[in-house]
Amino acid sequence: MLNRFTILLAFLIPSIAFSTIIRVGINQPQKTISAGIAATEAGDTLEVHPGIYAENGLSVPHRLSLIGIGNPTVDGRHSGEILTVHADSVSIEGFTFKGSGLSHLDENAAVRFEEAHHGRISNNQFVDNFFAIYISKSSHCLIQDNTIQGDAKTESRSGNAIHLWYCKDVTVQGNKISGHRDGIYLEFVEACEVKYNHSTQNLRYGLHFMFSNHNKYHDNRFDHNGAGVAVMYSRHVDMHNNIFADNWGTAAYGLLLKDIYDSNIINNQFTQNTIGMYSEACNRVQIERNNFEGNGWAVKIMANSMDNIFIHNNFLSNTFDIATNSRQNFNAFNQNYWNRYRGYDMDKDGIGDVPFRPVKLFSLLTEKNEPALMLMRSIFVEILDLAESYLPILTPATLVDEQPLMRMHQ
């Protein structure tokens, strides 16, 4: 009876019954990572002990757990790709990867998952790589708590820190990213969640979406990037509780939206950006309970953006609150707080009795002639804006908040 039970148990949980630990290190049976991988079978664990392993072109062909003991370094010597995974259920933890090779033809990565599902990359350091983590045609993967530091000087000679292509159900969580072209890049990605990351000092975007639907990113910080975050050609994207800060430059945005539909932008902080949020050809987007503070332009919304709703947002000390390139308006502004509002509230219901027009004449003039910004603090500009507020001729007459809040929305 005991023998039958033992056989049945081994059949039901073969990964436990036959899992082996293969050790790599100077004083271990295997001296190189490539030899260690070759000695493993599906379901084994590969323990790599402290040291510097000058290896590249490593390939994982079957289910495996790679664990770094004492943070070993895998140095690709700036030649090709370091580690490529072609199997499901592979986990990589506790390593430093450095020196994947620069190439204008191949997107060489420190770690690549290629058609590999249920994988995990966690608690690693990536230093001076072309691409750090590249996930392609994979699903149900986790990229968590990694530190990724690049040394990008130009966009043409740098890759992305975390790059997802044709993926589904991937979670990118708790990573610290800097010094790459884009911090996090998603193209043709579905059902991905990006959360609790800090992406800073990247040449282009802290986060970049392209043709990626039904995704969400929340509780991230994107600061001091070339142009903040870009979400393009995508639908059903939820953007909640993020911080977009200190993205300055002639073409810098906290958040750039282009051809976005049926999405939500809720409870975010836009602080000290050249342009807090830029919207081009975006429709049916809910912009709610966000703080726009200390930006050059809080919001630039182009004429081809329609049926978007701005409600319960706070506009605080921006040079321009709203700018547009059209006298027409097809969006709704209602119950926002504007610190420039000078109306009154006779019935004490917390809503101003006089509508507020957030688009100033001077903002329209600077859209057509940027050097006019030199006159921004002049009395002439104040007179122009005051006259236009009473008798709008050039600014969009229908872009108005009919119920401005008297106090900040909490």
C-alpha positions in Angstrom: 0.0 0.0 0.0 2.9 2.4 0.9 4.6 1.7 -2.5 1.4 2.5 -4.4 1.0 5.8 -2.5 4.6 6.8 -3.1 4.3 6.1 -6.9 1.1 8.1 -7.0 2.6 11.0 -5.2 5.6 11.1 -7.5 3.3 11.0 -10.5 1.2 14.0 -9.2 4.2 16.2 -8.2 7.1 15.3 -10.4 8.6 18.8 -10.2 9.1 18.3 -6.4 10.1 14.7 -6.6 12.9 15.1 -9.2 14.0 18.8 -8.9 17.8 19.2 -8.6 20.0 22.2 -7.5 22.9 22.8 -9.8 25.5 25.1 -8.4 27.8 27.4 -10.3 30.9 29.2 -8.9 34.6 29.2 -8.5 34.4 26.5 -5.8 31.3 24.8 -7.2 30.9 21.8 -9.5 30.1 24.1 -12.5 32.4 26.9 -13.3 30.4 28.8 -15.8 26.7 29.7 -16.2 26.6 28.2 -19.7 27.9 24.9 -18.3 25.5 25.1 -15.4 22.5 25.5 -17.7 23.7 22.6 -19.9 23.7 20.4 -16.7 20.1 21.2 -15.8 16.9 19.5 -16.7 13.4 20.9 -16.7 12.3 22.0 -13.3 15.8 22.3 -11.8 17.2 25.3 -9.9 20.5 26.9 -11.0 22.3 28.6 -8.1 25.0 31.0 -9.3 27.4 32.0 -6.5 29.3 35.4 -6.1 31.7 36.3 -8.9 31.9 38.0 -12.3 30.9 35.8 -15.2 32.0 37.1 -18.6 29.4 35.3 -20.6 26.9 36.1 -23.3 24.7 34.2 -25.8 23.3 32.2 -22.9 20.1 30.3 -23.7 17.5 28.7 -21.4 15.6 25.9 -23.2 13.4 24.6 -20.5 11.7 25.4 -17.2 14.3 26.7 -14.8 14.8 28.8 -11.7 18.0 30.9 -11.9 19.0 32.3 -8.5 21.9 34.6 -7.8 23.6 34.1 -4.4 25.4 37.2 -3.2 24.5 39.2 -6.4 26.8 37.6 -9.0 27.5 39.8 -12.1 27.0 38.5 -15.7 29.0 40.7 -18.0 28.1 40.5 -21.7 31.2 42.6 -22.6 29.0 44.7 -24.9 28.7 41.8 -27.4 25.3 40.6 -28.4 22.6 39.4 -26.1 23.4 38.1 -22.6 20.5 35.7 -21.7 17.6 34.5 -23.8 14.7 32.5 -22.5 12.7 30.2 -24.8 10.8 28.2 -22.2 7.8 28.8 -19.9 7.9 29.2 -16.2 11.5 30.5 -16.0 12.4 32.8 -13.1 15.5 35.0 -12.8 16.4 36.6 -9.4 19.3 38.1 -7.7 21.8 39.0 -10.5 23.5 42.0 -11.9 23.5 42.0 -15.7 25.7 44.5 -17.6 27.0 45.1 -21.1 24.5 43.9 -23.6 25.8 44.8 -27.1 24.9 48.0 -29.0 23.5 47.2 -32.4 21.6 49.2 -35.1 20.2 45.9 -36.5 19.5 43.8 -33.4 17.7 44.8 -30.2 20.2 43.1 -28.0 19.0 42.8 -24.4 20.5 41.7 -21.1 17.5 39.4 -20.6 15.0 38.4 -23.3 11.9 36.3 -23.0 10.9 35.0 -26.5 7.5 33.3 -26.6 8.0 32.4 -23.0 5.0 32.4 -20.7 4.6 32.6 -16.9 8.1 34.0 -16.5 9.5 36.2 -13.7 12.4 38.7 -13.5 12.7 40.1 -10.0 15.2 41.7 -7.7 18.0 42.1 -10.3 20.2 45.0 -11.3 20.8 46.0 -14.9 23.7 48.3 -15.6 24.9 49.9 -18.9 22.9 47.7 -21.3 21.5 48.5 -24.8 18.1 47.0 -23.9 17.8 45.8 -20.3 14.6 43.6 -20.3 12.9 42.6 -23.6 9.7 40.5 -23.5 8.4 39.4 -26.9 5.3 37.3 -27.8 4.9 36.3 -24.1 2.1 36.3 -21.5 1.5 36.2 -17.8 5.0 37.5 -16.9 6.1 39.5 -13.9 8.9 42.1 -14.0 9.3 43.2 -10.4 11.6 45.2 -8.1 14.5 45.5 -10.5 16.9 48.5 -10.6 17.8 49.5 -14.2 20.4 52.1 -14.8 21.5 53.0 -18.4 24.0 55.5 -19.7 22.2 56.8 -22.8 23.7 59.7 -24.6 21.6 59.7 -27.8 18.4 58.0 -28.8 20.0 56.3 -31.8 22.6 54.6 -29.6 20.3 53.6 -26.8 17.5 51.1 -26.2 14.6 50.9 -23.7 14.9 49.7 -20.1 11.8 47.5 -20.2 10.4 46.7 -23.7 7.2 44.7 -24.3 6.2 43.6 -27.8 3.1 41.6 -28.7 2.5 40.6 -25.0 -0.5 40.0 -22.9 -1.1 39.9 -19.1 2.3 41.2 -18.1 2.8 43.1 -14.8 5.6 45.7 -14.4 5.9 46.6 -10.8 8.2 48.3 -8.3 11.1 48.9 -10.7 13.5 51.9 -10.5 14.5 52.9 -14.0 16.8 55.6 -15.4 19.2 56.5 -18.2 17.6 54.8 -21.2 15.8 55.9 -24.3 12.3 55.0 -23.0 11.9 53.8 -19.4 9.1 51.4 -20.2 7.8 50.7 -23.8 4.7 48.8 -24.8 3.8 48.0 -28.4 0.8 45.7 -29.3 0.3 44.9 -25.6 -3.0 43.8 -24.0 -4.1 43.6 -20.4 -0.8 44.9 -19.0 -0.5 46.6 -15.6 2.3 49.0 -14.8 2.4 50.1 -11.2 4.6 51.5 -8.4 7.6 52.2 -10.7 9.9 55.2 -10.7 11.0 56.1 -14.2 13.4 59.2 -14.4 16.1 60.8 -16.5 15.3 58.9 -19.6 16.1 60.6 -23.0 12.6 60.3 -24.4 9.7 59.0 -22.4 9.4 57.5 -18.9 6.6 55.3 -20.3 5.5 54.9 -23.9 2.4 53.1 -25.2 1.9 52.3 -28.9 -1.2 50.3 -30.3 -1.8 48.8 -26.8 -5.4 48.4 -25.6 -7.1 47.5 -22.3 -4.1 48.4 -20.2 -3.7 50.3 -17.0 -0.9 52.1 -15.2 -1.1 53.6 -11.7 0.9 54.8 -8.7 4.0 55.5 -10.8 6.3 58.5 -10.7 7.6 59.9 -14.0 10.0 62.8 -13.6 12.9 64.6 -15.3 12.4 62.7 -18.5 12.8 64.2 -22.0 9.0 64.2 -22.6 7.3 62.5 -19.7 4.8 59.8 -20.8 3.3 59.2 -24.3 0.2 57.1 -24.9 -0.6 56.7 -28.6 -3.0 54.9 -30.9 -4.6 53.0 -28.0 -8.0 52.4 -26.5 -9.3 51.6 -23.0 -6.3 52.8 -21.0 -6.7 53.6 -17.3 -4.2 56.1 -15.9 -4.7 56.6 -12.1 -2.7 58.0 -9.2 0.5 58.8 -11.1 2.9 61.7 -10.7 4.1 63.5 -13.8 6.7 66.0 -12.7 9.6 68.2 -13.8 9.5 67.3 -17.5 11.0 70.4 -19.0 12.0 71.2 -22.6 10.8 72.7 -25.9 8.7 69.6 -26.6 8.3 68.2 -23.1 5.0 66.9 -21.7 3.9 65.4 -18.4 1.5 63.3 -20.5 1.2 63.2 -24.3 -2.0 61.7 -25.7 -2.5 61.0 -29.4 -5.4 59.1 -30.9 -6.6 57.8 -27.6 -10.2 56.6 -27.1 -12.5 55.5 -24.2 -9.9 56.0 -21.5 -9.7 57.4 -18.0 -7.2 59.9 -16.4 -8.0 60.1 -12.7 -6.3 61.3 -9.5 -3.0 62.2 -11.1 -0.5 64.9 -10.2 0.8 67.1 -13.0 3.5 69.4 -11.5 6.2 71.6 -13.0 6.0 70.4 -16.6 6.3 72.5 -19.8 2.9 71.1 -20.8 1.0 69.1 -18.2 -1.2 67.2 -20.6 -1.4 67.4 -24.4 -4.3 65.9 -26.3 -4.5 65.4 -30.0 -7.3 63.4 -31.8 -8.5 62.0 -28.5 -12.1 61.1 -27.9 -14.3 60.1 -25.0 -11.6 60.4 -22.3 -12.6 61.1 -18.7 -10.2 63.6 -17.0 -11.2 63.7 -13.3 -9.8 64.7 -9.9 -6.4 65.6 -11.2 -4.1 68.4 -9.9 -2.4 70.6 -12.5 0.0 72.8 -10.6 2.9 75.0 -11.6 3.0 73.9 -15.3 3.7 76.2 -18.3 0.5 75.0 -19.9 -1.7 72.8 -17.7 -3.6 71.4 -20.7 -3.2 71.8 -24.4 -6.2 70.3 -26.2 -6.3 70.4 -30.0 -9.4 71.0 -32.1 -9.6 67.3 -33.2 -10.1 66.1 -29.6 -13.8 65.6 -28.9 -16.3 64.4 -26.3 -13.7 64.5 -23.5 -14.9 65.4 -20.0 -13.0 67.5 -17.5 -14.5 67.4 -14.0 -13.4 68.1 -10.5 -9.8 68.9 -11.5 -7.7 71.6 -9.7 -5.8 74.2 -11.7 -3.2 75.9 -9.6 -0.6 78.5 -10.5 -0.1 77.4 -14.1 1.1 80.0 -16.6 -1.8 79.0 -18.9 -4.6 76.7 -17.7 -6.1 75.7 -21.0 -4.8 76.3 -24.5 -6.3 75.3 -27.8 -5.8 75.9 -31.5 -9.4 76.4 -32.4 -12.3 78.7 -31.7 -14.6 75.7 -31.5 -15.0 73.4 -28.5 -16.4 69.9 -28.4 -15.4 69.0 -24.9 -17.1 69.5 -21.5 -15.6 71.4 -18.6 -17.6 71.3 -15.4 -17.0 71.9 -11.7 -13.3 72.3 -11.8 -11.3 74.6 -9.4 -9.4 77.5 -11.0 -7.2 79.6 -8.8 -7.6 82.5 -11.2 -11.4 82.5 -10.8 -12.6 85.8 -9.4 -16.3 85.2 -9.3 -18.7 85.0 -6.4 -21.0 82.5 -4.7 -24.1 84.3 -3.4 -26.0 81.2 -2.5 -23.0 79.6 -0.7 -23.3 76.2 -2.5 -19.6 76.1 -3.3 -20.1 76.7 -7.0 -19.4 80.1 -8.6 -22.4 82.0 -9.9 -20.4 83.4 -12.8 -19.0 81.0 -15.5 -15.2 80.9 -16.0 -13.4 81.0 -19.3 -10.0 79.3 -18.9 -8.7 80.1 -22.4 -6.9 83.4 -22.4 -6.5 85.5 -25.6 -2.8 85.7 -25.0 -2.5 81.9 -25.0 -4.0 81.9 -28.5 -1.6 84.5 -29.7 1.4 82.6 -28.4 0.2 79.4 -30.1 0.6 81.3 -33.4 3.6 83.3 -32.5 5.8 81.9 -29.7 8.1 84.9 -29.4 5.1 86.8 -28.0 5.8 85.1 -24.7 8.2 87.9 -24.0 5.2 90.2 -23.4 3.6 87.8 -20.9 3.9 90.0 -17.8 3.0 93.3 -19.5 0.0 95.4 -18.7 -0.9 95.2 -22.4 -1.5 91.4 -22.1 -3.6 91.8 -19.0 -5.8 94.4 -20.7 -6.3 92.1 -23.7 -7.2 89.1 -21.5 -9.6 91.2 -19.4 -11.4 92.5 -22.5 -11.7 89.1 -24.1 -13.1 87.6 -20.9 -16.1 90.0 -21.0 -16.6 89.9 -24.8 -15.0 86.8 -26.3 -14.2 87.3 -30.0 -11.2 85.1 -30.7 -11.2 82.6 -27.8 -13.7 79.7 -28.1 -17.0 80.9 -26.7 -18.2 77.5 -25.7 -15.0 76.5 -23.8 -16.3 77.5 -20.5 -16.8 76.0 -17.0 -20.4 76.9 -16.2 -20.0 75.7 -12.6 -16.5 76.6 -11.3 -15.7 75.4 -7.8 -15.0 78.0 -5.1 -12.6 75.6 -3.3 -10.2 73.0 -4.3 -11.7 69.6 -4.9 -10.4 67.1 -2.4 
